[in-house]
Amino acid sequence: MSTYKNLKNLVIRLRDDLNNPTKQISLLLIYAYNRTGKTRLSMEFKEAGKRKSKKNPTGTPDTLYFNAFTEDLFIWENDLEGDSVRRLQLNEKSSFFNAMAELALDETIAQYLSRYADFDFDFTYKEVQHGEETVSKPDFVSFRKGEEQNIKVSRGEQNIFIWCIFMAIFERMLDGHESYQGKNYLYIDDPISSLDDNNAISVACDLAKLLRRAATRKNADGAPAPIKVIFSSHHALFFNVMCNEMGRKIDDAPSIAHRRYFLHRPSGDGNYTLQATEDTPFFHHVATLAELQRAADPDKGKLYTFHFNALRSVMEKTASFFGHSSIAFCLRALDSEEDRALFNRALNLLSHGAYAIHEPTEMGEDNKELFRRIMREFITRFEFALPGAVPAPPAAPAPAPEEVPAQ
């Protein structure tokens, strides 16, 4: 595990990984919680690639990226006055759309979209002054389904459409289109907000195919010209599918050299930790347990009532993994029937009600000790291997022996 004082130092590490001359790496897969700083990291990586240096004296941007800023280039317009021309408005000031007309993306976008949704789309273009030139750029997108025109799409459908645009642009980048000459890196951060699990798996499989192309890409002379990729996500299922897809070997195709990391900000300050997850994905519930164990540390941690919600969620996922429908399966593993009943009542009572994460309330001392007991029993019985140096919840002190009265 490595620690970095700021995002700039972390970016240096990631770029060094991708440019290691002794061990060629084409792809970095990063798992991190929401609010860790993934979007800021992607922007710092992009900014590092446009700073003037000996390797880049002109400051030419070297990274194509997809993140929350990309999604913000699209704004839904409901046409409140006419209530008829409902559309997705594109920000004409963004250079992201400069080559849209010449890229002829409609067919490729439609091919991807048909895998995830059942509506169609139409771009409307306009002429925009770009420096001394006038260029044709997309103004807005309208959607239709069957005979119905200008339909309103859901937020999830909107996001998947935006992602399909990016996938189509990514294909042109891999094809060596002149608009992307000089782009050596691709940074993708959380591309599947608002997607259901089925679409998450489909998108991950399609993305994995493109990442394989990026890793094995060659130039016109047949020499290796890979696009190096950083992918980050907080979505456990999506991340696991990506790890599995990139880790397996397909027919005679070469395996893709990559690394998997868990990115964390332990104390909420500017320090970041990066931990290799080796051969297996970093499962979300294991990361959550590690966080709960830190919170349960009586010296450095702080337990809030909402931590019971998190613990119950992990126990539900564990029970589901073993094919059971409730946490009763986890509780039955305990030796003491008295403890099983106590823990069940505590988890049912304390993981519901007004225990919102938005208005955290610190636990009372009795509940803290009860929480630590449940955690300790659960982790011990199911033999979880938690990441890094995580302190175990301390055992309750043994009661002092009673004095034997004098005979």
Steps between C-alpha positions, in 0.01 A plus 500: 500500500634843401396840638490826304463849642305638206348413163797637309734245658243226443478589130878475471476146639224400256690639200816324617306174518382538142845595372714252690768390248572172678140384549258611232156587641213599272216535748438611858173399672421709808222439750407782739203613703292796398643829632854361502604740225483287184368782281764743630765234438388459138517877447845524660619219271362692201662828615836327547485392137471856366770666710804612302804283561805359321288212371213734410647844420178625334268389779290286264231309697576129507183365669144433386277468805150412610373608841231712668624807307430315174143424608452865597551601136147366440200680653140388469257762366129437563372783275278642773337753267405273211516166683581327173868526398647315797870445438850449634696823454875479428747764617628655178799656676656163575776372272367150574252549214736666249541198275154348543381585147803358322518191722163374372415342832125445462520141379753394764302670777184325379674161504601542862170655609298212356669268751382697802182688401207496257475862383652689206663841474567787259777761514427858393808696393580869471790713379722633778787747480819328614789746488518626143312198369137401496439139599191283509426380853207312650247732661266250664372142487134401484369152573222290350343161547285350226258767384551714811728802448692722746458256785634555849764241592587401857817614672645151461415496127652845462823388667526184294452706181784734602715196572423361153626826347824460692536134397458603136764773539729247671469275193609787273794563730605136469459523122761778499270785396699820450296683766663281767860496387718560805249353743690225679277450802136433570354568845153361575338579835164351609330465161183325618314727741128417521534164320337176611717192555417339165613806305802536729618153399433564130685832503795346685531219243483745207753731662735209568506420127606857418763498775649185350519680166663797670766281664587317177465796262760543222579792273491506119848344485398209721700618800340487849310823575289422808262744662565484874182494710404587857156382609348587838165416657310482828256243358598158643326288237632705209851494640494125559374429148774722356765316704369163388478604136849646489650215703387213280676386185290482183596236242847577366491870588778615735405577859475867589763621746317700765493588868211526744493749783283608791516878539412636842512819702518362855442811708318726255798738473735542203683169542420212264593135522537269203491127568554226242221241498715239326314217329145566616268799492469708814149410610287785625373319809856420611596866460194598703597258779847653509345846537270379778793344680687829490192679632478243782856572619445648850811716476480650150154415367155642557183295475175653379154347504498461120790251530242240605337549157833437329573189707155356433549564126828305500338212687214493248748485212688219674181301553401556137844379385433169675152477349297611802237772514566663838769579756360220716747278313792708629364505855449123506877462468542637852548255784285669761123493455479797736736699279305402187181639647669814633681578175186440295297744712779757492546486122126515435446791737814706449529467122162667446333821604652848510861396454576695182855540377416864418439580869743269680451434870777346706415170670467470873767301681278192545419487127865551410600194700211301352604605148859390565382162628285438192782607269756283677279190493400551136854554369636208703229252399522574129881547499508828306846614389482877525733730303800667650579551863148525640465478878260234623217606731629444850351229712303609801719497811455196717316573827720525806482185713283538806670477834435182687365588843719398791404171656 
